[in-house]
Amino acid sequence: MSGLQNGTYKADTGFVLTITSSDPKVSVFEGTYEALGTPHGKFTVPVIGRFYYVGSGLTPLSIAFLAVTRPNDTFPYCVEDAWVGTLDSDNTFKATGVRAWLSNDGKSAMEALGTKIWKK
């Protein structure tokens, strides 16, 4: 089967995107994202992303999502991870990510997360 499928996609370095629903009519998917390497450990957040077909076939397609966590009692950072990439017919996608984080005491950083291979 090709096209965007529900399921868990794991990056070769431990990031995880789980797609729980997708709607090709509006090119939107929903799910959860688990991030690693933040100043205060990992976090898991709900995520909404976009995908676009480039022709009449279901793959390849472009895929993008933004994951954001806000400060709370156990996680004192606002972290935004953004990923863009492409999905191939074997349900593997390659995406490049960037991160910005801001602590509740005003410290901040921006960093490249690199290009990762995500497999279902």
C-alpha distances in whole Angstrom, upper triangle without the diagonal:
4,7,9,8,12,13,15,15,19,21,23,26,25,24,21,19,18,16,17,16,15,16,15,18,20,18,19,17,20,20,22,23,25,28,30,33,35,39,39,36,32,31,28,28,26,24,22,21,19,17,17,15,17,16,15,11,9,10,12,14,17,17,21,22,26,27,31,33,37,40,41,43,41,39,42,39,37,34,32,29,27,24,22,20,16,13,11,8,8,9,12,15,18,21,25,27,30,32,35,37,41,43,45,48,47,46,43,40,37,35,32,30,28,25,23,19,17,15,12
4,7,8,11,13,15,15,18,19,21,24,24,22,20,18,17,15,16,15,13,14,13,16,18,15,16,15,18,19,21,22,24,26,29,32,33,37,37,34,31,30,27,26,24,22,20,18,17,13,13,11,13,13,12,9,6,6,9,10,13,14,18,20,23,25,29,31,35,38,39,42,40,38,40,37,35,32,29,26,24,21,19,16,13,10,8,5,7,7,11,12,16,18,22,24,27,30,33,35,38,41,43,46,45,43,40,38,35,33,30,27,26,22,20,17,15,14,12
4,6,10,12,14,14,17,19,21,24,23,21,19,16,15,13,14,13,10,11,9,13,14,11,13,12,15,16,19,20,22,24,27,30,31,35,35,33,29,28,25,24,22,19,17,15,13,10,10,8,11,12,11,8,4,5,8,7,10,11,14,17,20,22,26,28,32,35,37,39,38,35,38,35,32,30,27,24,21,18,16,14,11,8,8,7,9,8,11,11,15,16,20,22,25,27,30,32,36,38,40,43,42,41,37,35,32,31,28,25,24,21,19,17,15,14,13
4,7,9,11,11,15,16,19,22,21,18,16,12,12,9,11,10,7,9,8,12,13,10,10,9,11,13,15,16,19,21,24,27,28,32,32,29,26,24,21,20,18,15,14,11,10,8,10,10,13,14,14,12,8,8,9,8,10,9,12,13,17,19,22,25,28,32,33,36,34,32,34,31,29,26,23,21,19,16,14,13,11,8,9,9,11,8,10,10,14,15,18,19,22,24,27,29,32,35,37,40,39,38,34,32,30,28,25,23,22,20,18,16,13,12,11
4,6,9,10,14,16,19,21,20,18,15,12,10,7,9,8,8,10,11,14,15,12,12,10,11,12,14,15,18,21,23,27,28,32,31,29,25,23,20,19,17,15,14,13,13,11,13,13,17,18,17,14,11,11,13,12,13,12,14,15,18,19,23,25,28,32,32,35,33,31,34,32,29,27,24,22,20,18,17,15,14,10,11,11,11,8,11,12,15,16,20,21,24,26,28,30,33,35,37,40,39,38,35,34,31,29,27,24,24,21,19,16,13,12,9
4,7,9,13,16,19,21,19,17,13,10,7,5,5,6,7,11,12,16,16,14,12,9,9,9,11,13,16,19,22,25,26,30,29,27,23,21,18,17,15,13,13,13,14,13,16,16,20,21,20,18,14,15,16,15,16,14,15,15,18,18,21,23,26,29,30,32,30,29,31,29,28,25,23,21,20,18,18,17,16,13,15,14,14,10,13,14,17,17,21,21,24,25,28,29,32,33,35,38,38,37,34,33,30,29,27,24,24,22,19,17,14,12,9
4,7,10,13,16,18,16,14,10,8,6,5,7,9,11,14,16,19,19,17,15,11,11,9,10,12,14,17,19,23,24,28,27,24,20,19,16,16,14,14,14,14,16,15,18,19,22,23,23,20,17,16,17,17,17,15,16,16,18,17,21,22,26,28,29,31,28,27,30,28,27,24,23,20,20,18,18,17,16,14,15,15,13,10,12,13,16,17,20,20,23,24,27,28,31,32,34,37,37,36,33,32,30,28,26,22,23,21,18,16,12,10,7
4,6,10,13,14,12,11,7,6,4,6,9,11,13,17,18,22,21,18,16,13,12,9,9,10,11,14,16,20,21,25,24,21,17,16,13,14,14,13,14,14,16,16,19,20,23,25,25,22,19,18,18,17,17,15,16,15,17,16,19,20,24,26,27,28,26,24,27,26,25,22,20,18,18,16,17,16,16,14,15,16,14,10,11,12,14,15,18,18,21,21,24,25,28,29,32,35,34,33,30,29,27,25,23,20,20,18,15,13,9,8,6
4,7,10,12,10,9,6,5,6,8,11,13,14,18,19,22,21,18,16,13,13,11,11,10,11,13,15,18,20,24,23,20,17,16,14,15,15,13,15,14,15,15,18,19,21,23,24,21,18,16,16,15,15,13,14,13,15,15,18,20,24,26,27,29,27,25,27,25,24,21,19,16,16,13,14,13,13,11,13,14,12,8,8,9,11,12,15,15,18,19,22,24,27,29,31,34,33,32,29,27,25,22,20,17,17,15,11,9,6,5,4
4,7,8,6,6,5,6,8,11,14,17,18,21,22,26,25,21,20,16,16,13,12,10,10,11,12,15,18,21,21,18,15,15,14,15,16,15,17,16,18,18,21,22,24,26,27,24,21,19,18,18,17,15,15,15,16,15,18,20,23,25,26,28,25,23,26,24,23,20,19,15,16,13,15,14,15,13,15,16,14,11,9,10,11,12,14,14,17,18,21,22,26,27,30,32,32,30,27,25,23,20,18,15,15,13,9,8,5,5,6
4,5,5,5,6,8,11,14,17,19,20,23,23,27,26,22,21,18,18,16,14,11,10,10,11,13,16,20,20,17,14,15,15,16,17,16,18,17,18,18,21,22,24,26,28,25,22,19,18,18,17,14,14,14,16,15,18,20,23,25,27,29,26,23,25,23,22,19,18,14,14,12,13,12,13,13,15,17,15,12,9,9,9,9,11,11,14,16,19,21,24,26,29,31,30,28,25,23,20,18,15,11,11,10,6,5,4,6,9
4,6,8,9,12,15,17,21,23,23,27,27,30,29,26,24,22,21,19,17,15,13,13,12,14,17,20,21,18,16,17,17,20,21,20,22,20,22,21,24,25,26,28,30,27,24,21,20,20,19,17,18,18,19,18,21,22,26,27,29,31,27,25,27,25,25,21,20,17,17,14,16,15,15,15,16,18,16,14,11,11,10,11,12,13,16,18,21,22,26,28,31,33,32,29,26,24,22,18,16,12,11,10,6,6,6,8,11
4,6,9,12,15,18,22,24,25,28,29,32,30,27,25,23,22,19,17,14,12,10,9,10,14,17,18,14,13,15,16,18,20,19,22,21,23,23,25,27,28,31,33,30,27,24,23,22,21,19,18,18,18,17,19,20,23,25,26,28,24,22,24,22,22,18,18,15,16,14,16,16,18,18,19,22,19,17,14,14,12,12,13,12,14,15,19,20,23,24,28,29,29,26,23,21,19,16,14,10,10,10,7,8,9,11,14
4,6,10,13,16,19,22,23,26,27,31,29,26,24,21,20,17,14,11,8,8,7,10,13,16,16,13,10,12,12,15,17,17,20,19,22,22,25,27,29,31,33,30,27,24,24,23,21,19,18,17,17,15,18,18,21,23,24,25,22,20,22,20,20,17,17,14,16,14,17,17,18,18,20,22,19,17,15,14,14,13,14,13,15,15,19,19,22,23,26,28,28,26,23,21,20,17,16,12,13,13,10,10,9,11,13
4,7,10,13,16,19,20,23,24,28,26,23,20,17,16,14,11,8,6,5,6,9,12,15,15,12,9,10,10,12,14,13,16,16,18,19,22,24,26,29,30,28,25,23,22,20,19,16,15,13,13,12,14,15,19,20,22,23,20,18,20,18,18,14,14,11,12,11,14,14,16,16,19,21,19,16,14,13,12,11,12,11,13,13,16,17,20,21,24,27,26,24,21,19,18,15,14,10,12,12,9,10,8,11,12
4,6,10,13,16,17,20,22,25,24,20,18,15,13,10,8,6,5,7,9,13,14,18,17,14,11,11,9,11,12,11,14,14,17,17,21,23,25,28,29,26,23,21,21,19,18,15,14,12,13,12,14,15,19,21,22,24,21,19,22,20,19,16,15,12,13,12,14,15,16,15,18,19,17,14,13,12,13,12,14,13,15,15,18,19,22,23,26,28,28,26,24,22,21,19,17,13,15,14,11,11,8,10,10
4,6,10,12,13,17,18,21,20,17,14,11,10,7,6,5,7,9,12,15,16,20,20,17,13,12,10,10,10,9,11,10,13,14,17,20,22,25,26,23,20,19,18,16,15,12,11,10,11,10,13,15,19,21,22,25,22,20,23,21,19,16,15,12,12,11,13,13,14,13,16,18,16,13,12,11,12,12,14,13,15,16,19,20,23,24,26,29,29,27,25,23,21,20,18,15,16,15,12,12,9,10,9
4,6,9,11,15,17,20,19,16,14,10,8,5,5,6,9,12,15,18,19,23,22,19,15,14,10,11,9,9,11,11,14,15,18,20,23,25,26,23,19,19,19,17,17,13,13,12,13,12,15,17,20,23,23,25,23,22,24,23,21,19,17,15,15,14,16,16,16,14,17,18,17,13,13,13,15,15,17,17,19,19,22,22,25,27,28,32,31,30,28,26,25,23,22,19,20,18,16,15,11,11,9
4,6,7,11,13,16,15,13,10,7,6,4,7,9,12,15,18,21,22,26,25,22,19,17,13,12,10,9,9,9,11,12,15,17,20,22,23,20,17,17,17,15,15,12,12,11,13,13,16,18,21,24,25,28,26,24,27,25,23,20,19,16,16,14,15,15,15,13,16,16,16,12,13,13,16,15,18,18,20,21,23,24,27,29,30,34,33,32,30,28,26,25,23,20,21,20,17,16,13,12,10
4,7,11,13,16,16,14,11,8,6,5,8,11,14,17,21,24,24,28,27,24,20,18,14,13,10,10,10,11,13,14,17,19,23,24,24,22,18,19,20,18,18,15,15,14,16,15,18,19,22,25,25,28,26,25,28,26,24,22,21,19,19,18,19,19,19,17,19,19,19,15,17,17,19,19,22,21,23,24,26,26,29,30,32,35,35,34,32,31,29,28,27,24,25,23,21,20,16,16,13
4,7,10,12,12,11,9,6,5,7,11,13,17,20,23,27,27,30,29,27,23,21,17,15,12,11,10,10,12,12,15,17,21,22,21,20,16,17,19,16,17,14,15,14,16,16,19,21,24,27,27,30,29,27,30,28,26,24,22,20,19,18,19,19,18,16,19,18,19,15,18,17,20,20,22,22,24,25,27,28,30,32,33,37,36,36,33,32,30,29,28,25,26,25,22,21,18,17,15
4,6,9,9,7,6,4,6,9,13,15,18,21,24,28,28,31,31,29,25,23,19,17,14,12,9,9,9,9,12,13,17,18,18,17,13,15,16,13,14,12,13,13,16,17,20,22,25,28,29,32,31,29,31,29,27,25,22,20,19,17,17,17,16,14,17,17,18,15,17,16,19,18,21,21,24,25,27,28,31,33,34,38,37,36,33,32,30,29,27,25,26,24,22,21,18,18,15
4,5,6,6,6,6,9,12,16,18,22,24,28,31,31,34,34,32,28,26,22,20,16,14,11,11,10,9,11,12,16,17,16,16,13,15,17,14,14,13,14,15,17,19,22,24,27,31,32,35,34,32,34,32,29,27,24,23,21,19,18,18,17,16,18,18,20,17,19,18,21,21,23,23,26,27,29,30,33,35,36,40,38,38,35,34,32,31,30,28,28,26,25,23,21,21,19
4,5,5,7,8,12,15,18,20,24,26,29,32,32,36,36,34,30,28,25,23,19,17,13,12,9,8,8,9,13,13,13,12,10,12,14,11,12,12,14,15,18,21,24,26,29,33,34,38,37,34,36,34,31,28,25,24,21,19,18,17,16,14,16,16,18,16,18,17,20,20,23,23,26,27,30,32,34,37,38,41,40,40,37,35,32,32,30,28,28,25,24,23,21,21,19
4,6,8,11,14,17,21,23,26,28,32,35,35,38,38,36,33,30,27,24,21,18,15,14,11,11,10,11,14,14,14,14,13,15,17,14,15,15,16,17,20,22,25,28,30,34,36,39,38,36,38,35,32,30,27,26,23,22,20,20,19,18,20,19,22,20,22,21,23,23,25,26,28,29,31,33,36,38,39,43,41,41,38,37,34,34,32,30,31,28,28,26,24,24,23
4,6,9,12,16,19,21,24,26,30,32,32,35,35,34,31,28,25,22,19,16,12,11,9,9,9,11,14,16,16,16,14,16,17,14,14,13,14,15,17,19,22,25,27,31,33,36,35,33,35,32,29,27,24,23,20,19,18,18,18,17,20,20,23,20,22,20,22,21,23,23,25,26,28,30,32,35,36,39,38,38,35,34,31,31,29,28,28,27,26,25,23,24,23
4,7,11,14,17,18,22,23,27,29,29,33,33,32,28,26,23,20,17,14,11,8,6,5,6,9,12,14,14,14,12,13,14,11,10,9,11,12,15,17,20,23,26,30,32,35,34,32,33,30,27,25,22,20,17,16,14,15,14,14,16,17,20,17,18,16,18,18,20,20,22,24,26,28,30,33,35,38,36,36,33,31,29,28,26,25,25,23,22,22,20,21,20
4,7,10,14,15,19,21,24,27,27,30,30,28,25,22,19,17,14,11,7,6,5,6,9,12,15,17,18,17,14,15,16,13,12,10,10,10,12,14,17,20,23,26,28,31,30,28,30,27,24,22,19,18,15,15,14,15,15,14,17,18,20,17,18,16,18,17,19,19,21,22,23,25,28,30,32,35,33,33,30,29,27,26,25,23,24,22,21,21,19,20,19
4,7,10,12,16,18,22,25,25,28,28,26,22,20,17,14,11,8,6,5,6,8,11,13,17,19,19,18,15,16,16,13,12,10,10,9,12,13,16,18,21,25,26,29,28,26,28,26,23,21,18,16,15,14,14,14,14,14,17,18,19,15,16,15,17,16,18,18,20,21,23,24,27,29,30,34,33,32,30,28,26,25,24,22,23,21,20,19,16,17,16
4,7,10,13,16,20,23,23,26,25,23,20,17,14,11,8,6,4,6,9,11,14,17,21,23,23,22,18,19,19,16,15,12,11,9,11,11,14,16,19,22,23,26,25,23,25,23,21,19,17,16,15,14,15,16,17,16,19,20,20,17,18,17,19,17,19,18,20,20,22,23,25,27,28,32,31,31,28,27,25,25,24,22,23,22,20,20,17,17,16
4,7,10,13,17,20,20,24,23,20,17,14,10,9,6,5,7,9,12,13,17,19,23,25,26,24,20,20,21,18,17,13,13,10,11,10,13,14,18,21,21,24,22,21,23,22,20,18,16,15,15,14,16,17,18,16,19,20,20,16,17,16,18,17,19,18,19,19,21,22,24,25,27,30,30,29,27,26,25,24,23,20,22,21,19,18,15,16,14
4,7,10,14,17,17,20,19,17,13,10,7,6,4,5,8,10,14,16,19,22,25,28,28,26,23,22,22,20,19,15,13,11,11,9,11,12,15,18,18,21,19,17,20,18,17,15,14,13,14,14,16,17,19,18,21,22,21,17,18,16,18,16,18,16,18,17,19,19,21,22,24,27,27,27,24,24,22,22,21,18,20,20,17,18,14,15,14
4,6,10,13,13,17,16,14,10,8,5,5,6,6,10,11,14,16,20,22,25,28,29,27,23,22,22,20,18,14,12,10,9,7,9,10,14,17,18,20,18,16,18,16,15,12,11,10,11,11,14,15,17,17,20,22,21,17,16,15,16,14,15,13,14,14,16,16,19,20,22,25,25,24,22,20,19,18,17,14,17,16,14,15,12,14,14
4,7,10,11,14,13,11,7,6,4,7,9,10,13,14,18,19,23,25,28,31,32,30,26,25,24,22,21,17,15,13,12,9,11,11,14,16,17,19,16,14,17,15,15,12,12,10,13,13,16,17,19,19,22,24,22,19,18,16,17,15,16,13,15,13,16,15,18,19,21,24,24,23,21,19,18,17,17,14,16,16,14,15,13,15,15
4,7,8,11,11,8,5,5,6,9,11,12,15,15,19,20,24,26,29,32,33,31,28,26,25,23,21,17,15,13,11,9,10,10,14,15,16,18,16,13,15,13,13,10,10,8,11,12,15,17,19,20,23,25,24,20,18,17,16,14,14,11,12,10,13,12,15,16,19,22,21,20,17,16,15,14,13,11,13,14,13,15,13,16,17
4,6,9,9,6,5,7,9,12,15,15,19,19,22,23,27,29,31,34,36,34,30,28,27,26,23,20,18,16,15,12,13,13,15,16,18,19,16,13,15,13,14,11,12,10,13,14,17,19,21,22,24,27,25,22,20,18,17,16,15,12,13,11,13,13,16,16,19,21,21,19,17,15,15,13,13,10,13,14,13,15,14,17,18
4,7,8,6,6,9,12,15,18,18,21,21,24,26,29,31,33,36,38,36,33,31,29,28,25,22,20,18,16,14,14,14,16,16,18,19,16,13,14,13,14,11,12,11,14,15,19,20,23,24,27,30,28,25,22,21,19,17,15,13,12,10,12,11,14,15,18,19,19,16,15,13,13,11,12,9,12,15,14,17,17,20,22
4,5,5,6,8,11,13,17,17,20,21,24,26,29,32,34,37,39,38,34,32,31,29,26,23,20,18,15,13,12,11,13,13,15,16,13,10,11,9,10,8,10,10,14,16,19,22,25,26,29,32,30,27,25,23,21,19,17,14,12,9,10,8,11,11,14,16,16,13,12,11,11,11,12,11,14,17,17,20,19,22,24
4,6,9,11,14,16,20,20,24,24,28,30,33,36,37,41,43,41,38,36,35,33,30,27,24,21,19,16,14,13,13,12,14,15,12,9,9,8,11,10,13,13,17,19,23,25,28,30,33,35,34,31,29,27,25,22,20,17,15,12,11,9,10,9,12,13,13,11,10,10,12,12,14,14,17,20,20,23,23,26,27
4,7,9,12,15,18,20,23,25,28,30,34,37,39,42,44,42,39,37,36,34,31,28,25,22,19,16,14,12,13,11,12,12,9,7,8,8,11,10,14,15,18,20,24,27,30,30,33,36,34,31,29,27,26,24,22,19,17,14,14,11,12,10,12,14,15,13,13,13,15,15,17,16,20,22,22,24,24,26,27
4,7,10,13,17,19,22,23,27,29,32,35,37,40,42,40,36,34,33,32,29,26,23,21,18,15,14,12,14,13,14,14,11,9,11,11,13,11,14,14,18,19,23,25,28,28,31,33,31,28,26,25,24,22,21,18,17,14,15,13,14,13,16,17,18,16,16,15,16,16,17,15,18,21,19,22,21,23,24
4,7,10,14,15,19,20,23,25,29,32,34,37,38,36,33,31,30,28,26,23,21,18,16,13,12,11,13,13,14,15,11,9,12,11,13,11,13,12,16,17,20,22,25,25,28,30,28,25,23,22,21,19,19,16,16,13,14,13,15,15,17,19,20,18,17,16,17,16,17,14,17,19,17,19,18,20,21
4,7,10,12,16,18,21,24,27,30,32,35,37,35,31,30,29,27,25,21,19,16,14,10,10,8,10,11,12,13,11,8,11,10,11,9,11,11,14,16,20,22,24,24,27,29,28,24,23,22,21,19,19,16,16,13,14,13,15,14,16,19,20,19,17,17,17,17,18,15,18,20,18,20,18,20,20
4,7,9,13,15,19,21,25,28,30,33,34,32,29,28,27,25,23,19,17,14,13,9,9,8,11,13,13,15,13,11,14,13,13,11,12,12,14,15,19,20,23,22,25,27,26,22,21,20,21,19,19,16,17,15,16,15,17,17,19,22,22,22,20,20,19,19,19,17,19,20,18,19,17,18,18
4,6,10,13,16,19,23,26,29,32,33,31,27,27,27,24,22,18,16,12,10,7,7,7,10,12,13,16,14,12,15,13,12,11,11,11,13,14,18,20,22,22,25,27,26,22,22,20,21,18,19,16,16,15,16,15,17,17,19,22,22,22,20,20,19,19,20,17,20,21,19,20,18,20,19
4,7,10,14,17,20,23,27,29,30,29,25,25,25,22,20,16,14,11,10,7,8,9,12,15,16,18,17,16,18,16,14,13,12,12,13,14,17,19,21,21,24,25,25,21,21,20,21,19,19,17,18,17,18,17,19,20,21,25,25,25,23,23,22,22,21,19,22,22,20,21,18,19,18
4,7,10,13,17,20,23,26,27,26,22,22,22,19,17,13,11,7,7,6,8,10,13,17,18,21,20,18,20,17,15,13,11,11,11,11,14,16,18,18,21,23,23,19,19,17,18,16,17,15,16,15,16,17,19,21,22,26,25,25,22,22,20,20,20,18,20,19,18,19,16,18,17
4,7,10,14,17,20,23,24,23,20,20,20,16,14,11,9,6,7,8,10,13,16,20,21,24,24,21,23,20,17,16,13,12,11,12,13,15,16,16,20,22,22,19,19,17,18,16,17,16,17,17,18,19,21,24,25,28,27,27,24,24,22,22,21,19,21,20,19,20,17,19,18
4,7,11,14,17,20,21,20,17,17,16,13,11,7,6,4,7,9,12,15,18,22,24,27,26,23,25,22,19,17,14,12,10,9,10,12,13,13,17,19,20,16,16,14,15,13,14,14,15,16,18,20,22,25,27,30,28,28,25,24,21,21,19,18,19,18,17,17,15,17,17
4,7,10,13,16,18,17,14,14,14,10,8,6,5,6,9,12,15,19,22,25,27,31,30,27,28,25,22,20,16,15,12,11,9,11,11,12,15,17,19,16,16,14,15,13,15,15,17,18,20,23,25,28,30,33,31,31,27,26,23,23,21,19,20,18,18,18,16,18,18
4,7,10,13,14,13,11,11,10,7,5,4,6,9,12,15,19,22,25,29,31,34,33,30,31,28,25,23,19,17,14,12,10,10,9,9,12,14,16,13,14,12,13,12,15,16,18,20,23,25,28,31,33,36,34,33,30,28,25,24,22,20,20,18,17,17,15,17,16
4,6,9,11,11,9,9,9,5,5,7,9,12,16,19,22,25,28,32,34,37,36,34,35,32,28,26,22,20,17,14,12,11,9,10,12,14,17,15,15,13,15,14,17,18,21,23,25,28,31,34,36,39,37,36,33,31,27,26,24,23,22,20,19,19,18,19,19
4,6,7,7,6,7,7,5,7,9,12,15,19,22,25,29,32,35,38,41,39,37,38,35,32,29,26,23,20,17,14,12,10,10,11,12,15,14,15,14,15,16,19,21,23,26,29,31,34,37,40,42,40,39,36,34,30,29,26,25,24,21,21,19,18,19,19
4,7,8,8,8,7,6,8,11,14,18,21,24,28,31,34,38,40,43,42,39,40,37,34,31,27,25,21,18,15,13,11,11,12,13,16,16,17,15,16,17,19,21,24,27,30,33,36,39,41,44,42,41,37,35,31,30,27,26,24,21,22,20,20,21,21
4,5,8,8,8,9,11,14,18,21,24,28,31,34,37,41,43,46,45,42,44,40,37,34,31,28,25,22,19,16,13,13,13,13,17,17,18,17,19,20,22,25,28,31,33,36,40,43,45,48,45,44,41,38,35,33,30,29,28,24,24,23,22,23,23
4,7,9,10,11,14,16,20,23,26,29,33,36,39,43,45,48,46,44,45,42,39,37,33,31,27,24,21,19,16,15,14,14,17,18,19,19,21,22,25,28,31,33,36,39,42,45,47,50,48,47,43,41,38,36,33,32,30,27,27,25,24,24,23
4,6,8,9,13,15,19,22,25,28,32,35,38,42,43,46,45,42,44,41,38,35,32,29,26,23,20,17,14,12,11,10,14,14,16,16,19,20,24,26,29,32,35,38,41,44,46,49,47,46,42,40,37,35,32,30,28,25,24,22,21,20,20
4,6,7,11,13,16,19,23,25,29,32,35,38,40,43,41,39,41,38,35,32,29,26,23,20,18,15,12,10,9,8,11,11,14,14,16,18,21,24,27,29,32,35,38,41,43,46,44,43,40,38,34,33,30,28,26,23,22,20,18,17,17
3,5,9,11,15,18,22,24,28,31,34,37,39,42,40,38,39,37,34,31,28,25,22,18,16,13,9,7,6,5,9,9,11,11,13,15,19,21,25,27,30,33,37,39,42,44,43,41,38,35,32,30,27,25,23,20,19,16,15,15,15
4,7,10,13,17,20,23,27,30,33,37,39,42,40,37,38,35,33,30,26,23,20,17,14,10,7,6,5,6,10,10,10,9,11,13,16,19,23,26,29,32,35,38,41,43,41,40,36,33,30,28,25,23,21,18,17,15,14,15,15
4,7,10,14,17,20,24,27,30,34,36,39,37,34,36,33,30,27,23,20,17,14,11,9,6,5,7,9,12,11,11,9,11,12,15,17,20,23,26,29,32,35,38,40,38,37,33,31,28,26,23,21,20,17,16,15,14,15,15
4,7,11,14,17,21,24,27,31,33,36,35,32,33,30,27,24,20,17,14,11,8,6,4,6,9,12,14,12,12,9,10,9,12,14,17,20,23,26,29,32,34,37,35,34,30,28,24,23,20,18,17,15,15,14,14,15,16
4,7,11,14,17,20,24,27,29,33,31,28,29,26,23,20,17,14,11,8,6,5,6,7,11,13,15,12,11,8,9,8,11,12,15,17,20,23,26,29,31,34,32,31,27,25,22,21,18,16,16,14,13,13,12,14,15
4,7,10,14,17,20,24,26,29,28,25,26,23,20,17,13,11,8,5,4,6,8,10,14,17,18,15,14,11,11,8,10,10,12,14,16,19,22,25,28,30,28,27,24,22,19,18,16,14,15,13,13,14,13,15,16
4,7,10,14,17,20,22,26,24,21,23,19,17,14,10,8,6,5,7,9,12,13,17,19,20,17,16,13,13,10,11,10,11,12,14,17,19,22,24,27,26,25,22,20,17,17,15,14,15,14,14,15,14,16,17
4,7,10,13,17,19,23,22,18,19,16,13,10,7,6,4,6,9,12,15,17,20,23,23,20,19,16,15,12,12,9,10,10,11,13,16,19,21,24,22,21,18,17,15,15,14,13,15,15,15,17,16,19,19
4,7,10,14,16,19,18,15,16,13,10,8,6,5,6,9,12,15,18,19,22,25,25,21,20,17,17,14,14,11,11,10,11,12,14,16,18,21,20,20,17,16,15,15,15,13,16,16,16,18,16,19,19
4,7,10,13,16,15,12,13,10,7,6,4,7,9,12,15,18,21,22,26,28,28,25,24,21,21,17,16,13,12,10,10,10,11,13,15,18,17,17,15,15,14,15,16,15,18,19,19,21,20,22,23
4,7,9,12,12,9,10,7,5,5,7,9,12,15,18,22,24,25,29,31,31,27,26,24,23,20,19,16,14,12,11,9,10,11,12,16,16,16,14,15,15,16,18,16,20,21,21,23,21,24,24
4,7,10,11,8,8,6,4,7,9,12,15,18,22,25,28,29,32,35,34,31,30,27,27,24,22,19,17,14,12,10,9,10,10,13,14,14,14,15,16,18,20,19,23,25,24,27,25,28,28
4,7,8,6,5,5,5,8,12,15,18,21,25,28,31,32,35,38,37,34,32,30,29,26,25,21,19,15,13,10,9,8,7,11,12,13,13,15,17,19,21,21,25,27,27,29,28,30,30
4,6,5,6,8,9,12,15,18,21,24,27,30,33,34,37,39,39,35,34,32,32,29,28,24,22,19,17,14,13,11,9,13,15,16,16,19,20,22,24,24,27,29,29,31,29,31,31
4,6,7,10,12,15,18,21,24,27,30,33,36,37,40,42,41,37,36,34,34,31,30,27,25,21,20,16,15,12,11,13,16,17,18,21,23,24,27,26,30,32,31,33,31,33,33
4,6,9,12,14,17,19,23,25,29,31,34,34,38,40,38,35,34,32,32,29,28,25,23,20,19,15,15,12,12,14,17,17,18,20,22,23,25,23,27,29,28,30,29,30,31
4,6,8,10,13,15,19,22,26,28,31,32,35,37,36,33,31,29,29,26,25,21,20,16,15,12,11,9,10,12,14,14,15,16,18,19,21,20,24,26,25,27,26,28,29
4,7,10,13,16,20,23,26,29,32,34,37,39,38,35,33,31,30,27,25,22,20,16,14,10,9,6,6,9,11,11,12,14,16,18,21,20,24,27,27,29,28,31,31
4,6,10,12,16,19,23,26,29,31,34,37,36,32,31,28,27,24,22,18,16,12,10,7,6,4,6,9,10,9,9,11,13,15,18,17,21,24,24,27,26,29,29
4,7,10,13,17,20,24,27,28,32,35,34,31,29,27,25,22,20,16,14,10,8,6,5,6,8,11,10,11,9,11,12,14,16,16,20,22,23,25,24,27,28
4,7,10,13,17,20,23,25,28,31,31,27,26,23,22,18,17,13,11,7,6,4,7,9,11,14,13,12,10,10,10,11,13,13,16,19,19,22,21,24,25
4,7,10,13,17,20,22,26,29,28,25,23,20,19,16,14,10,8,6,5,6,9,12,14,17,15,14,11,11,10,11,12,11,15,16,17,20,19,22,23
4,7,10,13,17,19,22,25,25,22,20,17,15,12,10,7,6,5,7,9,12,15,18,20,18,17,14,12,10,10,10,9,11,13,13,16,15,19,20
4,7,10,14,16,20,23,23,20,18,15,13,10,8,5,5,7,9,12,15,18,21,23,21,20,16,14,11,11,10,9,11,12,13,15,15,18,20
4,7,10,12,16,19,19,17,14,11,10,6,6,4,7,9,12,15,18,21,24,26,25,23,19,17,14,13,10,9,10,9,10,12,11,15,17
4,7,10,14,17,18,15,13,10,8,5,6,7,9,12,15,18,22,25,28,30,28,26,23,20,17,15,12,11,11,9,10,12,12,15,17
4,7,10,14,15,13,11,7,5,4,6,9,12,15,19,22,25,28,31,33,31,29,26,23,20,17,14,13,11,9,9,10,10,13,15
4,7,10,12,10,9,5,6,7,10,12,16,19,22,25,29,32,34,37,35,33,29,27,23,21,18,16,14,11,11,10,10,12,14
4,7,8,6,6,4,7,9,12,15,18,21,24,27,31,33,36,39,37,35,32,29,26,24,20,18,17,13,12,10,9,10,11
4,6,6,6,6,9,11,15,18,22,24,28,31,34,37,40,42,40,38,35,32,29,27,23,21,19,15,14,11,11,10,11
4,5,7,9,12,15,19,21,25,28,31,34,37,40,42,45,43,42,38,36,33,30,27,24,22,19,17,14,13,11,11
4,5,9,12,15,19,21,25,27,31,33,37,39,42,44,43,41,38,35,32,30,26,23,22,18,16,12,11,9,9
4,7,10,13,17,19,22,25,28,30,34,36,38,41,40,38,35,32,30,27,24,21,20,17,14,11,9,7,6
4,7,10,14,16,20,22,26,28,31,34,37,39,38,36,32,30,27,24,21,18,16,13,10,7,6,5,6
4,6,10,13,16,19,23,25,29,31,34,36,35,33,30,27,24,21,18,15,14,10,8,6,5,7,9
4,7,10,14,17,20,23,27,29,33,35,33,31,27,24,21,18,15,13,10,7,6,5,6,9,12
4,7,10,13,17,20,23,26,29,31,29,27,24,21,18,15,12,10,8,5,6,7,8,11,14
4,7,11,14,17,21,24,27,29,27,24,21,18,14,12,8,7,5,4,6,9,11,14,17
4,7,10,13,17,20,23,25,23,21,17,14,11,9,6,5,6,7,8,11,12,16,18
4,7,10,14,17,20,22,20,17,14,11,8,6,4,5,7,9,11,15,16,19,22
4,7,10,13,17,18,16,14,11,8,6,5,6,7,10,13,14,17,18,21,23
4,7,10,14,15,13,11,7,6,4,7,9,10,13,16,18,21,21,25,27
4,7,10,12,10,8,5,6,7,9,12,12,16,19,20,23,23,26,28
4,7,8,6,6,4,7,9,12,15,16,20,23,24,27,27,30,31
4,5,5,5,6,9,12,15,18,19,22,25,26,29,29,32,33
4,6,8,9,13,16,18,22,22,26,29,29,32,32,35,35
4,6,9,13,16,19,22,23,27,30,31,34,34,37,38
4,6,10,13,17,20,22,25,28,30,33,33,36,37
4,7,11,14,17,19,22,26,27,30,31,34,36
4,7,10,14,16,19,22,24,27,28,31,33
4,7,10,12,15,19,21,24,25,29,31
4,7,10,12,16,18,21,22,26,28
4,6,9,12,15,18,20,23,26
4,5,9,11,15,17,20,23
4,7,8,12,13,17,20
4,6,10,12,16,19
4,7,10,13,17
4,6,10,13
4,7,10
4,7
4
